Amino acid sequence: MKTILIGAGVLIAAASLASAETKTGLTESVTIGGKTVSIAYSAPAVNKRVGKLFGKDGTIGSDTNYPVWRAGANAATALHTDADLDLGGLVVPKGDYTLFVNLANPASWELIVNKQTGQSGLEYDAKQDLGRVKMTVGKPPALVEQLQYTLSGTGGNKGKLQLAWENVVASVNFTIK
């Protein structure tokens, strides 16, 4: 009996640690007007680093491309669209892209749509940028432990791309063309 209890305790502890680590292979998608927009990403956890992630002296500040952030973990965050998009004023032809975020201004992030795909999240080449768009930045109602992307329809052929992590939520509207 004692062995069973110890084994159960070890399994519970391992499950707790695993839930606080990066989740890989996540996909968020929305279909609007028969066309799908999707984001594939890995989601890091705050993991007791509240207030220590963003900013020059934060964890992300040590990334080689700072203030450009990979907007996820591990492999670069991938965007796929079945249709041409107007993403916050940037024309994005249907296809595959990589997303990054410029954190230089904490009150006004920029979503970067990059034409290079399949790379590590730390491989960023500004020459491959399709363009950049301003994001609306705010605070979520509660701490967001695991990075989360949300794609949602907002009516008609319109939608919203949102990312939330720690104490920040940033979004940009898009239109299916």
RARA-V195764 format. One record per pair of residues at least 4 apart in sequence whose C-alpha atoms are under 8 Angstrom apart, sorted by the first residue. I is the first residue (numbers start at 0). GAP is how many residues later the second one is. Records with the same first field share a line. If there is no record, write none. Layout:
I: GAP  GAP
This chain:
0: 4
1: 4
2: 4
3: 4
4: 4
5: 4
6: 4
7: 4
8: 4
9: 4
10: 4
11: 4
12: 4
13: 4
14: 4
15: 4
16: 4
18: 4
19: 25  26  27  126
20: 23  24  26
21: 20  21  22  23  51  124
22: 19  20  21
23: 17  18  19
24: 15  16  17
25: 14  15  16  17
26: 11  12  13  14
27: 10  11  12  121  122  123
28: 7  8  9  10  121  122
29: 6  7  8  121  122  123
30: 4  5  6  122
31: 4  121  124  125  126  127  144
32: 123  124  143
34: 46  47  48  141
35: 45  46  47
36: 42  43  44  45  46  114
37: 41  42  43  113
38: 38  39  40  41  110
39: 37  38  39
40: 31  32  34  35  36  37
41: 30  31  32  33  35
42: 29  30  103  104  105
43: 28  29  102  103
44: 100  101  102
45: 4  7  98  99  100  119  120
46: 98
48: 4
49: 116  117
50: 7  115
51: 5  6  7
52: 5  6  7  8
53: 4  5  6  7  49
54: 5  6  48  51
55: 4  5  6  10  11
56: 4  5
57: 4
58: 4
59: 6  9
60: 5  6
61: 4
62: 6  59
63: 58
64: 4  57  59
65: 37
66: 35  36  37
67: 32  33  34  35  36
68: 31  32  33  34
69: 6  7  29  30  31  51  52
70: 5  6  28  29  30
71: 4  5  49  75
72: 4  48
73: 46  47
74: 43  44  45  46  47
75: 22  23  24  41  42  43  44  45  46  47
76: 21  22  23  44
77: 18  19  20  21  39
78: 17  18  19  20
79: 14  15  16  17
80: 4  13  14  15
81: 12  13
82: 10  11  12  93  94
83: 7  8  9  10  92  93
84: 5  6  7  8  9  89  90  91  92
85: 4  5  6  88  89  90  91
86: 4  5  46  85  86  87  88
87: 45  46  84  85  86
88: 44
89: 41  42  43
91: 38
95: 19  21
96: 16  17  18  19  20
97: 15  16  17  18  19
98: 12  13  14  15
99: 11  12  13  14
100: 8  9  10  11
101: 7  8  9  10
102: 5  6  7
103: 5
104: 4
106: 30
107: 26  27  28  29
108: 25  26  27  28  61
109: 22  23  24  25
110: 21  22  23  24
111: 17  18  19  20  21
112: 16  17  18  19
113: 12  14  15  16  17
114: 13  14  15
115: 9  12  13
118: 4
124: 4
132: 39
133: 38
134: 35  36  37
135: 34  35  36
136: 31  32  33  34
137: 30  31  32
138: 28  29  30
139: 4  24  27  28  29
141: 25
142: 22  23  24
143: 4  20  21  22  23
144: 20  21
145: 19  20
146: 16  17  18  19
147: 15  16  17
148: 12  13  14  15
149: 10  11  12  13
150: 8  9  10  11
151: 7  8  9
152: 4  5  6  7
153: 4  5  6
154: 4
156: 18  19  20
157: 15  16  17  18
158: 14  15  16  17
159: 11  12  13  14
160: 10  11  12  13
161: 7  8  9  10
162: 6  7  8
163: 4  5  6
164: 4
